Amino acid sequence: MKSERTRARILDAAARVLSVKGYAGTRLSDIAEAAGVQAPAIYYYYDSRELLIEEVMWAGAARMVEHVTGVLAELPAEASPLDRIDAVVEAHLRFELDISDYTTAAIRNAGQLPPAIRTRQRAEQEKYADIWRQLLLDAQKSGVLQAGLDLGVARMLVLGALNWAAEWWDPDRGSLDVVVHTAKTLVRRGLAR
């Protein structure tokens, strides 16, 4: 249906603009231009700029959860806990930096948004944190993690580093494959015995 396609085009455009310009710099006119619609048409689909941004932020977090869950489901049952962590590090970086404007927008703008806009996104982020909690707990139970690691701190440090890549990485500065390889090496060596 044309109406659904237009709504999706507006949402895609909002994700692209937010991922580049940030919350404060994103104007409805920028989104409208990127979507190929007149700015007032956005109000037919979204009651306000904030509701549109909230939808992008939620989708960014939800799509990361879906992507990583899918990657984990495709791993062989015999994959070690560290191999599972490696797979999620790679899935996170590739999704954030190459596949999803939504996730890039959600990561880059999370700290800029008014709390009312972040409620749905926070719920999805908590689902993602749960994935990481389980990965680290499984690794700890299997005895492959360094003794004395605080799993909560380790999770926050790893996710912080992975998310920060959205701020500094640029394809002109180097290969995504190199970023992924380096991140996997650092995380594995930092966590493993």
Wavefront OBJ file of the C-alpha trace (Angstrom):
o trace
v 0.000 0.000 0.000
v 1.336 3.443 -0.963
v 0.627 4.956 2.460
v 2.708 2.264 4.204
v 5.561 2.704 1.715
v 5.567 6.477 2.285
v 5.566 6.005 6.056
v 8.500 3.584 5.754
v 10.352 6.006 3.452
v 9.905 8.809 6.009
v 11.131 6.567 8.819
v 14.152 5.446 6.760
v 14.962 9.079 5.953
v 14.655 10.061 9.615
v 17.097 7.285 10.568
v 19.601 8.446 7.935
v 19.356 12.111 8.942
v 19.533 11.351 12.684
v 22.551 9.100 12.192
v 24.429 11.977 10.550
v 23.055 15.212 12.042
v 22.068 14.080 15.523
v 18.980 14.928 17.519
v 19.617 18.659 17.854
v 20.556 19.064 14.195
v 17.684 17.064 12.715
v 14.904 19.155 11.180
v 11.676 17.882 9.688
v 12.593 19.684 6.489
v 15.804 17.579 6.268
v 13.815 14.393 6.770
v 11.189 15.457 4.242
v 13.849 16.236 1.646
v 15.569 12.882 2.204
v 12.195 11.086 1.970
v 11.066 12.990 -1.107
v 7.953 14.429 0.538
v 6.777 17.865 1.612
v 7.515 18.603 5.297
v 3.826 18.994 6.266
v 3.141 15.485 4.896
v 5.180 14.040 7.756
v 2.433 15.104 10.172
v 0.013 12.820 8.349
v 2.140 9.871 9.494
v 3.624 11.160 12.743
v 1.974 13.625 15.144
v 5.299 15.264 16.016
v 9.025 15.296 15.370
v 9.522 13.634 18.761
v 7.227 10.705 17.930
v 9.066 10.153 14.650
v 12.419 10.217 16.422
v 11.107 7.924 19.150
v 10.107 5.406 16.471
v 13.579 5.530 14.908
v 15.280 5.100 18.274
v 13.088 2.137 19.221
v 13.565 0.514 15.817
v 17.342 0.957 16.056
v 17.520 -0.883 19.353
v 14.936 -3.520 18.386
v 16.630 -4.303 15.089
v 19.978 -4.817 16.835
v 18.342 -7.300 19.223
v 16.733 -9.125 16.298
v 19.955 -9.187 14.274
v 22.168 -10.461 17.083
v 19.586 -13.028 18.166
v 19.536 -14.309 14.595
v 23.323 -14.507 14.423
v 23.441 -16.480 17.681
v 20.714 -18.836 16.483
v 22.752 -19.677 13.368
v 25.875 -20.658 15.310
v 26.553 -24.367 15.687
v 25.491 -25.823 19.048
v 29.131 -26.651 19.826
v 30.300 -23.009 19.464
v 32.327 -22.094 22.524
v 31.259 -19.207 24.769
v 34.147 -17.098 23.460
v 33.243 -17.911 19.853
v 29.684 -16.763 20.617
v 31.040 -13.500 22.049
v 33.227 -13.061 18.946
v 30.170 -13.554 16.730
v 28.188 -10.935 18.640
v 31.059 -8.424 18.576
v 31.219 -8.808 14.802
v 27.433 -8.711 14.357
v 27.189 -5.586 16.515
v 29.862 -3.660 14.633
v 28.708 -4.636 11.161
v 25.083 -3.822 11.972
v 25.939 -0.522 13.657
v 28.470 0.699 11.103
v 27.334 -0.766 7.802
v 23.854 -2.243 7.815
v 21.467 -0.148 9.884
v 21.050 3.631 9.908
v 18.461 3.005 12.605
v 20.957 1.418 14.966
v 23.597 4.035 14.217
v 21.026 6.757 14.958
v 19.929 5.035 18.173
v 23.493 4.652 19.408
v 24.694 8.114 18.434
v 21.657 9.957 19.852
v 20.795 8.011 22.999
v 22.403 10.555 25.318
v 20.880 13.571 23.562
v 17.206 12.705 23.848
v 14.657 13.867 26.382
v 13.772 10.981 28.728
v 10.181 10.765 27.444
v 11.419 9.805 23.978
v 13.726 7.063 25.285
v 11.274 4.843 27.186
v 10.622 2.314 24.409
v 14.259 2.338 23.329
v 15.451 1.638 26.878
v 13.257 -1.464 27.052
v 14.898 -2.799 23.873
v 18.352 -1.853 25.122
v 17.657 -3.879 28.238
v 16.853 -6.905 26.048
v 20.196 -6.406 24.316
v 21.989 -6.074 27.651
v 20.363 -9.366 28.679
v 21.918 -11.067 25.648
v 25.339 -9.832 26.745
v 24.714 -10.762 30.386
v 23.955 -14.330 29.305
v 26.973 -14.532 26.995
v 29.307 -13.415 29.769
v 27.651 -15.618 32.378
v 27.967 -18.651 30.085
v 31.641 -17.849 29.525
v 32.205 -17.453 33.248
v 30.424 -20.739 34.043
v 32.562 -22.551 31.471
v 35.708 -21.261 33.175
v 37.143 -19.379 30.199
v 36.993 -15.859 31.665
v 39.715 -14.248 33.712
v 39.155 -14.751 37.413
v 37.805 -11.757 39.271
v 36.165 -10.010 36.334
v 33.084 -8.014 37.255
v 30.682 -9.112 34.531
v 28.579 -5.950 34.713
v 31.609 -3.715 34.318
v 33.003 -5.919 31.550
v 29.684 -5.758 29.678
v 29.479 -1.978 29.950
v 33.090 -1.501 28.835
v 32.715 -3.808 25.840
v 29.404 -2.255 24.753
v 30.766 1.239 25.306
v 33.731 0.518 23.053
v 31.584 -1.103 20.369
v 29.045 1.730 20.421
v 31.718 4.422 20.329
v 32.846 3.133 16.930
v 29.793 4.916 15.467
v 31.430 8.201 16.469
v 34.890 7.700 15.015
v 34.816 5.073 12.291
v 34.681 6.247 8.710
v 35.140 3.930 5.709
v 37.739 6.376 4.373
v 39.810 5.848 7.530
v 40.071 2.104 7.199
v 38.442 -1.183 6.498
v 35.468 -2.373 8.528
v 37.054 -5.833 8.420
v 40.091 -4.440 10.253
v 37.862 -2.785 12.874
v 35.950 -6.041 13.411
v 39.125 -8.156 13.629
v 40.745 -5.719 16.064
v 37.638 -5.516 18.257
v 37.256 -9.292 18.398
v 40.930 -9.675 19.321
v 40.763 -7.044 22.075
v 37.531 -8.364 23.565
v 38.624 -11.995 23.520
v 42.052 -11.280 24.963
v 40.600 -8.903 27.524
v 38.055 -11.420 28.771
v 39.761 -14.786 28.374
v 42.113 -16.481 30.806
l 1 2 3 4 5 6 7 8 9 10 11 12 13 14 15 16 17 18 19 20 21 22 23 24 25 26 27 28 29 30 31 32 33 34 35 36 37 38 39 40 41 42 43 44 45 46 47 48 49 50 51 52 53 54 55 56 57 58 59 60 61 62 63 64 65 66 67 68 69 70 71 72 73 74 75 76 77 78 79 80 81 82 83 84 85 86 87 88 89 90 91 92 93 94 95 96 97 98 99 100 101 102 103 104 105 106 107 108 109 110 111 112 113 114 115 116 117 118 119 120 121 122 123 124 125 126 127 128 129 130 131 132 133 134 135 136 137 138 139 140 141 142 143 144 145 146 147 148 149 150 151 152 153 154 155 156 157 158 159 160 161 162 163 164 165 166 167 168 169 170 171 172 173 174 175 176 177 178 179 180 181 182 183 184 185 186 187 188 189 190 191 192 193
